[in-house]
Amino acid sequence: MHANKLIFVIFLVVLSGCANKQAKDDTATAPQKQEKAQKTDKEVSADSGGIVGKPASGSKFSKIKIGMSTKEVIAKIGHPDNEWRRPTGKAHIPFYFGDDRWVIEYSYHKEGKLTFNSGGERALTGILVDTSE
Protein backbone atom coordinates (compact mmCIF):
# COMPACT_ATOMS: atom_id res chain seq x y z
CA MET A 1 0.00 0.00 0.00
CA HIS A 2 2.89 2.33 0.83
CA ALA A 3 4.42 1.71 -2.63
CA ASN A 4 1.17 2.71 -4.34
CA LYS A 5 1.15 6.06 -2.51
CA LEU A 6 4.78 6.65 -3.47
CA ILE A 7 4.07 5.91 -7.14
CA PHE A 8 1.03 8.21 -7.03
CA VAL A 9 3.08 11.07 -5.54
CA ILE A 10 5.82 10.60 -8.14
CA PHE A 11 3.17 10.61 -10.88
CA LEU A 12 1.73 13.89 -9.57
CA VAL A 13 5.17 15.50 -9.41
CA VAL A 14 5.95 14.46 -12.99
CA LEU A 15 2.53 15.58 -14.18
CA SER A 16 2.84 18.97 -12.50
CA GLY A 17 6.23 19.44 -14.15
CA CYS A 18 4.53 19.14 -17.54
CA ALA A 19 1.98 21.86 -16.79
CA ASN A 20 1.90 24.79 -19.21
CA LYS A 21 2.72 28.30 -18.11
CA GLN A 22 0.29 31.03 -19.05
CA ALA A 23 1.29 33.07 -22.08
CA LYS A 24 2.46 36.61 -21.42
CA ASP A 25 0.17 39.40 -22.48
CA ASP A 26 1.53 40.89 -25.71
CA THR A 27 0.55 44.51 -25.19
CA ALA A 28 3.68 46.20 -26.50
CA THR A 29 3.23 49.82 -27.46
CA ALA A 30 3.83 51.07 -30.98
CA PRO A 31 7.33 52.49 -30.26
CA GLN A 32 8.39 49.18 -28.71
CA LYS A 33 7.18 47.31 -31.78
CA GLN A 34 9.10 49.69 -34.06
CA GLU A 35 12.29 49.16 -32.05
CA LYS A 36 11.84 45.40 -32.29
CA ALA A 37 11.32 45.61 -36.07
CA GLN A 38 14.43 47.74 -36.48
CA LYS A 39 16.52 45.25 -34.51
CA THR A 40 15.37 42.32 -36.65
CA ASP A 41 16.44 43.93 -39.94
CA LYS A 42 19.08 42.10 -41.96
CA GLU A 43 21.48 45.01 -41.73
CA VAL A 44 23.31 45.66 -38.49
CA SER A 45 24.17 49.22 -37.62
CA ALA A 46 27.65 50.38 -36.71
CA ASP A 47 26.49 50.87 -33.11
CA SER A 48 26.26 47.12 -32.63
CA GLY A 49 29.99 46.63 -33.16
CA GLY A 50 29.96 45.36 -36.75
CA ILE A 51 32.27 48.11 -37.99
CA VAL A 52 35.61 48.94 -36.38
CA GLY A 53 37.10 52.17 -37.68
CA LYS A 54 35.63 54.60 -40.17
CA PRO A 55 36.05 53.92 -43.88
CA ALA A 56 37.30 56.95 -45.81
CA SER A 57 34.81 58.40 -48.25
CA GLY A 58 35.47 57.01 -51.71
CA SER A 59 37.29 53.94 -50.36
CA LYS A 60 36.25 50.39 -51.19
CA PHE A 61 34.82 49.78 -47.71
CA SER A 62 32.59 52.87 -47.91
CA LYS A 63 30.61 51.10 -50.66
CA ILE A 64 29.60 48.06 -48.59
CA LYS A 65 27.23 47.47 -45.68
CA ILE A 66 26.86 44.87 -42.95
CA GLY A 67 24.56 42.06 -44.12
CA MET A 68 25.70 41.97 -47.76
CA SER A 69 26.60 38.57 -49.21
CA THR A 70 30.07 37.66 -50.46
CA LYS A 71 28.83 37.87 -54.05
CA GLU A 72 27.51 41.39 -53.52
CA VAL A 73 30.75 42.52 -51.88
CA ILE A 74 32.92 41.09 -54.66
CA ALA A 75 30.66 42.68 -57.28
CA LYS A 76 31.04 46.11 -55.60
CA ILE A 77 34.71 46.17 -54.57
CA GLY A 78 36.40 43.27 -56.36
CA HIS A 79 38.16 40.12 -55.22
CA PRO A 80 40.17 40.18 -51.98
CA ASP A 81 43.96 40.11 -51.83
CA ASN A 82 43.82 37.26 -49.33
CA GLU A 83 41.09 34.93 -48.04
CA TRP A 84 41.01 32.43 -45.19
CA ARG A 85 38.58 30.50 -43.02
CA ARG A 86 38.84 29.83 -39.32
CA PRO A 87 36.66 28.11 -36.73
CA THR A 88 35.02 30.01 -33.91
CA GLY A 89 34.56 28.56 -30.43
CA LYS A 90 31.10 27.37 -31.44
CA ALA A 91 32.58 24.90 -33.93
CA HIS A 92 33.34 22.54 -31.06
CA ILE A 93 29.85 22.50 -29.53
CA PRO A 94 28.23 19.11 -30.23
CA PHE A 95 25.03 19.28 -32.29
CA TYR A 96 25.38 23.04 -32.91
CA PHE A 97 24.76 23.84 -36.56
CA GLY A 98 24.51 27.65 -36.53
CA ASP A 99 25.92 29.98 -39.17
CA ASP A 100 28.66 31.21 -36.87
CA ARG A 101 30.67 28.00 -36.39
CA TRP A 102 33.22 29.14 -38.96
CA VAL A 103 34.02 32.59 -40.31
CA ILE A 104 35.45 33.63 -43.65
CA GLU A 105 37.80 36.61 -43.69
CA TYR A 106 38.77 38.70 -46.70
CA SER A 107 41.78 40.98 -46.59
CA TYR A 108 42.12 44.03 -48.84
CA HIS A 109 45.53 45.74 -49.07
CA LYS A 110 45.49 49.25 -47.53
CA GLU A 111 41.77 48.87 -46.69
CA GLY A 112 41.37 46.28 -43.92
CA LYS A 113 39.50 43.03 -43.34
CA LEU A 114 35.95 41.82 -43.88
CA THR A 115 34.41 38.98 -41.86
CA PHE A 116 31.57 36.80 -43.18
CA ASN A 117 29.63 34.00 -41.50
CA SER A 118 29.96 30.58 -43.10
CA GLY A 119 26.32 29.64 -43.56
CA GLY A 120 23.69 30.37 -46.16
CA GLU A 121 24.39 33.58 -48.06
CA ARG A 122 27.66 34.13 -46.19
CA ALA A 123 26.57 37.51 -44.89
CA LEU A 124 29.05 40.23 -43.99
CA THR A 125 29.21 40.43 -40.19
CA GLY A 126 32.24 42.62 -39.56
CA ILE A 127 34.34 45.35 -41.12
CA LEU A 128 37.79 46.18 -39.74
CA VAL A 129 39.24 49.31 -41.30
CA ASP A 130 43.04 49.14 -41.19
CA THR A 131 44.87 51.23 -43.78
CA SER A 132 48.30 50.26 -42.45
CA GLU A 133 48.39 46.74 -43.85
C-alpha positions as CSV (number, residue, x, y, z in Angstrom):
1,M,0.0,0.0,0.0
2,H,2.9,2.3,0.8
3,A,4.4,1.7,-2.6
4,N,1.2,2.7,-4.3
5,K,1.1,6.1,-2.5
6,L,4.8,6.7,-3.5
7,I,4.1,5.9,-7.1
8,F,1.0,8.2,-7.0
9,V,3.1,11.1,-5.5
10,I,5.8,10.6,-8.1
11,F,3.2,10.6,-10.9
12,L,1.7,13.9,-9.6
13,V,5.2,15.5,-9.4
14,V,5.9,14.5,-13.0
15,L,2.5,15.6,-14.2
16,S,2.8,19.0,-12.5
17,G,6.2,19.4,-14.2
18,C,4.5,19.1,-17.5
19,A,2.0,21.9,-16.8
20,N,1.9,24.8,-19.2
21,K,2.7,28.3,-18.1
22,Q,0.3,31.0,-19.0
23,A,1.3,33.1,-22.1
24,K,2.5,36.6,-21.4
25,D,0.2,39.4,-22.5
26,D,1.5,40.9,-25.7
27,T,0.5,44.5,-25.2
28,A,3.7,46.2,-26.5
29,T,3.2,49.8,-27.5
30,A,3.8,51.1,-31.0
31,P,7.3,52.5,-30.3
32,Q,8.4,49.2,-28.7
33,K,7.2,47.3,-31.8
34,Q,9.1,49.7,-34.1
35,E,12.3,49.2,-32.0
36,K,11.8,45.4,-32.3
37,A,11.3,45.6,-36.1
38,Q,14.4,47.7,-36.5
39,K,16.5,45.2,-34.5
40,T,15.4,42.3,-36.7
41,D,16.4,43.9,-39.9
42,K,19.1,42.1,-42.0
43,E,21.5,45.0,-41.7
44,V,23.3,45.7,-38.5
45,S,24.2,49.2,-37.6
46,A,27.6,50.4,-36.7
47,D,26.5,50.9,-33.1
48,S,26.3,47.1,-32.6
49,G,30.0,46.6,-33.2
50,G,30.0,45.4,-36.8
51,I,32.3,48.1,-38.0
52,V,35.6,48.9,-36.4
53,G,37.1,52.2,-37.7
54,K,35.6,54.6,-40.2
55,P,36.0,53.9,-43.9
56,A,37.3,57.0,-45.8
57,S,34.8,58.4,-48.3
58,G,35.5,57.0,-51.7
59,S,37.3,53.9,-50.4
60,K,36.2,50.4,-51.2
61,F,34.8,49.8,-47.7
62,S,32.6,52.9,-47.9
63,K,30.6,51.1,-50.7
64,I,29.6,48.1,-48.6
65,K,27.2,47.5,-45.7
66,I,26.9,44.9,-42.9
67,G,24.6,42.1,-44.1
68,M,25.7,42.0,-47.8
69,S,26.6,38.6,-49.2
70,T,30.1,37.7,-50.5
71,K,28.8,37.9,-54.1
72,E,27.5,41.4,-53.5
73,V,30.7,42.5,-51.9
74,I,32.9,41.1,-54.7
75,A,30.7,42.7,-57.3
76,K,31.0,46.1,-55.6
77,I,34.7,46.2,-54.6
78,G,36.4,43.3,-56.4
79,H,38.2,40.1,-55.2
80,P,40.2,40.2,-52.0
81,D,44.0,40.1,-51.8
82,N,43.8,37.3,-49.3
83,E,41.1,34.9,-48.0
84,W,41.0,32.4,-45.2
85,R,38.6,30.5,-43.0
86,R,38.8,29.8,-39.3
87,P,36.7,28.1,-36.7
88,T,35.0,30.0,-33.9
89,G,34.6,28.6,-30.4
90,K,31.1,27.4,-31.4
91,A,32.6,24.9,-33.9
92,H,33.3,22.5,-31.1
93,I,29.8,22.5,-29.5
94,P,28.2,19.1,-30.2
95,F,25.0,19.3,-32.3
96,Y,25.4,23.0,-32.9
97,F,24.8,23.8,-36.6
98,G,24.5,27.6,-36.5
99,D,25.9,30.0,-39.2
100,D,28.7,31.2,-36.9
101,R,30.7,28.0,-36.4
102,W,33.2,29.1,-39.0
103,V,34.0,32.6,-40.3
104,I,35.5,33.6,-43.7
105,E,37.8,36.6,-43.7
106,Y,38.8,38.7,-46.7
107,S,41.8,41.0,-46.6
108,Y,42.1,44.0,-48.8
109,H,45.5,45.7,-49.1
110,K,45.5,49.3,-47.5
111,E,41.8,48.9,-46.7
112,G,41.4,46.3,-43.9
113,K,39.5,43.0,-43.3
114,L,36.0,41.8,-43.9
115,T,34.4,39.0,-41.9
116,F,31.6,36.8,-43.2
117,N,29.6,34.0,-41.5
118,S,30.0,30.6,-43.1
119,G,26.3,29.6,-43.6
120,G,23.7,30.4,-46.2
121,E,24.4,33.6,-48.1
122,R,27.7,34.1,-46.2
123,A,26.6,37.5,-44.9
124,L,29.0,40.2,-44.0
125,T,29.2,40.4,-40.2
126,G,32.2,42.6,-39.6
127,I,34.3,45.3,-41.1
128,L,37.8,46.2,-39.7
129,V,39.2,49.3,-41.3
130,D,43.0,49.1,-41.2
131,T,44.9,51.2,-43.8
132,S,48.3,50.3,-42.4
133,E,48.4,46.7,-43.9
